[in-house]
Amino acid sequence: MFGFGDAGRAAAPHTTATRRSGLAAPARASVGGYAIGTWLAELRAAAQVPVGEPGGLAPERRRALEEIDPFWCPTWPITWQRAYSVARMWWLELDGQVDWAQLPAETVLEGEQLGRWVVAQRAGWSGLEPDQQDLLAAIGIEEDPGLVAAKAGAEAKPKVSRADRFAQGLAALARFVEREGHVRVPRPHKEPLEVTVAGPGGAESTEVVHVGLGAWLNNQKARRAKLTPGQLAQLAEHGVEWA
């Protein structure tokens, strides 16, 4: 199986990118001095104009482009198609001997964050259009149930507002001051704090989180001008001098 060590080798900025990405070439791409990337971007913009209206793409031009690449102007973002084109070209060069599940997330190929992109496709499979799924399956990229479950779990976690984060930091500060008798919190210090979290069906449970108190205090000081008078007063009550 091919090793992934060569995946990060730099590529020529324009001609190679064009060869790799085909009709999904970035806007900066050029061939022989011709700005083919800009030309393709203008054609994709014209393709969005309803047929018959000024500025629209002539049907014969559209057909000619689709003969070269059926997905030259996809319904999904062109950045997705560009990453796919790079993945497909690499897969072809290696005669299909690519184990996508083992591809390091930090892999960069031809300027594309290919490793992260592959992980995102395998985790977000259900959110892709059928044609996208078919394109990925054709080069051996498949859905990863483990990644899907992890993504679903992360998305299910309730979002914490800035006000809630401030309240949590303040509670952690209160515990620290009560125990230590001062507010000189070391920058790397994490304060354990019991918090109540909502579970399935509205049931609540208590869990311990470790609040990065030192970093939190530094952040509050840095954004002091954006804190409300009430928040500044609460910090002052706990002995924070700059508040």
PLY file of the C-alpha trace (Angstrom):
ply
format ascii 1.0
element vertex 243
property float x
property float y
property float z
element edge 242
property int vertex1
property int vertex2
end_header
0.00 0.00 0.00
1.28 3.45 -0.88
2.85 5.43 1.95
1.46 8.89 2.60
4.79 10.61 3.13
4.90 12.00 -0.42
1.47 13.58 -0.20
2.74 16.91 1.09
5.20 17.65 -1.73
4.75 21.13 -3.16
3.39 21.58 -6.66
3.99 24.24 -9.29
1.52 27.02 -8.47
-0.35 27.37 -11.75
0.22 24.82 -14.50
0.26 21.84 -12.15
-2.83 23.06 -10.31
-4.62 23.37 -13.63
-3.60 19.90 -14.72
-4.72 18.42 -11.41
-7.98 20.31 -11.07
-9.07 20.31 -14.70
-12.18 22.42 -15.21
-12.34 23.03 -11.46
-9.08 24.96 -11.63
-8.72 27.86 -9.17
-9.30 31.39 -10.44
-5.54 32.13 -10.28
-4.63 29.22 -12.58
-3.02 29.90 -15.94
-1.73 27.86 -18.87
0.88 29.29 -21.20
0.16 32.74 -19.85
-3.59 32.42 -20.45
-5.76 33.04 -17.37
-7.81 29.88 -17.77
-8.94 29.96 -14.15
-10.58 33.36 -14.57
-12.09 32.28 -17.89
-13.68 29.20 -16.33
-14.98 31.22 -13.37
-16.67 33.61 -15.81
-18.22 30.68 -17.69
-19.59 29.20 -14.46
-21.10 32.58 -13.59
-22.72 32.78 -17.05
-24.10 29.25 -16.61
-26.13 30.50 -13.63
-27.98 33.04 -15.78
-31.36 31.71 -17.03
-31.31 30.61 -20.67
-32.24 33.43 -23.02
-31.31 36.24 -20.67
-28.40 38.60 -21.40
-25.07 37.27 -20.18
-26.20 33.66 -20.19
-24.08 30.78 -21.50
-24.93 29.63 -25.01
-26.31 26.05 -25.07
-23.64 24.88 -27.52
-20.90 26.14 -25.22
-22.48 24.40 -22.26
-22.64 21.11 -24.19
-19.01 21.43 -25.27
-17.88 21.94 -21.69
-20.01 19.07 -20.39
-18.40 16.77 -22.97
-15.03 17.57 -21.39
-16.26 17.37 -17.79
-19.92 16.74 -16.82
-19.20 18.40 -13.48
-17.44 21.52 -14.76
-20.22 23.63 -13.17
-21.63 21.54 -10.31
-24.58 22.42 -8.07
-22.24 22.04 -5.08
-19.31 24.41 -4.34
-16.56 24.41 -6.92
-14.05 24.12 -4.06
-15.47 20.65 -3.35
-15.04 19.66 -6.99
-11.48 20.99 -6.97
-10.55 18.87 -3.94
-12.22 15.86 -5.54
-10.27 16.38 -8.76
-7.00 16.35 -6.83
-8.06 13.20 -4.94
-9.09 11.47 -8.15
-5.87 12.34 -9.99
-3.80 10.99 -7.10
-5.95 7.85 -6.96
-5.41 7.31 -10.71
-1.65 7.84 -10.44
-1.51 5.15 -7.75
-3.68 2.71 -9.73
-6.35 2.88 -7.05
-3.98 1.69 -4.32
-5.03 4.32 -1.76
-6.31 3.47 1.69
-8.37 6.57 2.40
-9.20 5.43 5.94
-5.47 5.61 6.81
-4.81 8.97 5.17
-3.46 11.36 7.85
-5.76 14.30 8.46
-2.85 16.72 7.99
-2.15 15.54 4.43
-1.84 18.38 1.91
-1.65 17.64 -1.81
-1.34 20.24 -4.55
-2.31 22.93 -2.09
-5.52 21.14 -1.03
-6.15 20.07 2.58
-6.87 16.60 1.26
-6.70 14.72 4.56
-9.24 16.94 6.29
-11.43 16.95 3.20
-11.56 13.16 3.05
-12.45 12.94 6.75
-15.23 15.49 6.23
-16.71 13.53 3.31
-16.67 10.22 5.18
-18.25 11.84 8.24
-20.82 13.94 6.39
-21.84 11.37 3.79
-25.61 11.75 4.30
-25.37 15.48 3.62
-23.84 14.96 0.18
-25.81 14.91 -3.05
-26.18 11.49 -4.74
-23.82 12.51 -7.56
-21.18 13.50 -5.00
-21.54 10.15 -3.25
-21.17 8.36 -6.60
-18.05 10.34 -7.46
-16.47 9.50 -4.11
-17.43 5.82 -4.28
-15.83 5.63 -7.73
-12.41 6.34 -6.19
-12.94 4.24 -3.08
-14.01 6.88 -0.56
-16.89 5.56 1.55
-18.95 6.58 4.55
-17.36 5.93 7.95
-20.04 5.04 10.54
-17.61 5.83 13.37
-16.94 9.32 12.08
-20.65 9.85 11.42
-21.50 8.92 15.01
-18.75 11.16 16.39
-19.96 14.09 14.29
-23.56 13.52 15.37
-22.50 13.43 19.00
-20.56 16.67 18.67
-23.47 18.41 16.94
-25.89 17.18 19.61
-24.00 18.97 22.36
-25.77 22.17 23.35
-24.12 25.39 22.26
-22.73 27.48 25.08
-23.39 31.21 24.82
-20.77 33.83 25.68
-22.83 34.80 28.74
-22.88 31.17 29.91
-19.12 30.87 29.40
-18.61 34.02 31.46
-20.82 32.65 34.25
-18.87 29.38 34.19
-15.55 31.21 34.36
-16.80 33.39 37.19
-17.93 30.32 39.16
-14.51 28.74 38.64
-12.85 31.96 39.79
-15.00 32.01 42.94
-13.89 28.46 43.81
-10.25 29.34 43.23
-10.41 32.50 45.39
-12.23 30.66 48.17
-9.54 27.99 48.25
-6.40 30.06 47.56
-7.37 33.46 49.00
-6.15 35.46 45.97
-6.77 35.91 42.20
-3.22 35.30 40.97
-4.23 32.41 38.74
-1.34 30.77 36.81
-1.84 30.96 33.04
-2.06 27.15 32.53
-4.28 26.50 35.57
-7.52 24.56 35.03
-10.12 24.71 37.77
-12.42 21.68 38.25
-16.05 22.75 38.37
-19.27 20.80 38.73
-21.88 21.79 36.14
-25.41 20.64 35.42
-26.04 19.37 31.90
-29.29 18.45 30.20
-29.54 14.92 28.89
-32.01 13.05 26.65
-35.65 13.80 27.42
-34.73 16.83 29.50
-33.15 14.81 32.30
-30.34 16.63 34.08
-27.07 15.29 35.38
-23.96 16.68 37.02
-20.51 16.39 35.53
-17.10 17.87 36.25
-15.49 20.15 33.70
-12.01 21.64 33.91
-12.24 25.36 33.19
-9.08 26.95 31.78
-9.26 29.66 34.42
-5.88 31.28 33.78
-6.59 31.65 30.07
-10.14 32.80 30.78
-8.97 35.62 33.07
-6.43 36.78 30.50
-9.11 36.79 27.82
-11.46 38.85 30.00
-8.73 41.40 30.58
-7.96 41.58 26.87
-11.62 42.24 26.04
-12.30 44.40 29.08
-13.80 47.17 26.93
-16.47 44.75 25.71
-17.54 43.52 29.13
-20.75 44.91 30.61
-20.67 47.04 33.78
-22.34 44.14 35.59
-19.65 41.69 34.50
-16.89 44.08 35.53
-18.57 44.52 38.91
-18.75 40.75 39.40
-15.04 40.39 38.63
-14.22 43.25 41.02
-16.20 41.55 43.77
-13.83 38.59 43.50
-10.76 40.80 43.80
-9.82 41.35 40.16
-8.04 44.72 40.33
-8.20 45.71 36.67
-12.01 45.36 36.73
0 1
1 2
2 3
3 4
4 5
5 6
6 7
7 8
8 9
9 10
10 11
11 12
12 13
13 14
14 15
15 16
16 17
17 18
18 19
19 20
20 21
21 22
22 23
23 24
24 25
25 26
26 27
27 28
28 29
29 30
30 31
31 32
32 33
33 34
34 35
35 36
36 37
37 38
38 39
39 40
40 41
41 42
42 43
43 44
44 45
45 46
46 47
47 48
48 49
49 50
50 51
51 52
52 53
53 54
54 55
55 56
56 57
57 58
58 59
59 60
60 61
61 62
62 63
63 64
64 65
65 66
66 67
67 68
68 69
69 70
70 71
71 72
72 73
73 74
74 75
75 76
76 77
77 78
78 79
79 80
80 81
81 82
82 83
83 84
84 85
85 86
86 87
87 88
88 89
89 90
90 91
91 92
92 93
93 94
94 95
95 96
96 97
97 98
98 99
99 100
100 101
101 102
102 103
103 104
104 105
105 106
106 107
107 108
108 109
109 110
110 111
111 112
112 113
113 114
114 115
115 116
116 117
117 118
118 119
119 120
120 121
121 122
122 123
123 124
124 125
125 126
126 127
127 128
128 129
129 130
130 131
131 132
132 133
133 134
134 135
135 136
136 137
137 138
138 139
139 140
140 141
141 142
142 143
143 144
144 145
145 146
146 147
147 148
148 149
149 150
150 151
151 152
152 153
153 154
154 155
155 156
156 157
157 158
158 159
159 160
160 161
161 162
162 163
163 164
164 165
165 166
166 167
167 168
168 169
169 170
170 171
171 172
172 173
173 174
174 175
175 176
176 177
177 178
178 179
179 180
180 181
181 182
182 183
183 184
184 185
185 186
186 187
187 188
188 189
189 190
190 191
191 192
192 193
193 194
194 195
195 196
196 197
197 198
198 199
199 200
200 201
201 202
202 203
203 204
204 205
205 206
206 207
207 208
208 209
209 210
210 211
211 212
212 213
213 214
214 215
215 216
216 217
217 218
218 219
219 220
220 221
221 222
222 223
223 224
224 225
225 226
226 227
227 228
228 229
229 230
230 231
231 232
232 233
233 234
234 235
235 236
236 237
237 238
238 239
239 240
240 241
241 242
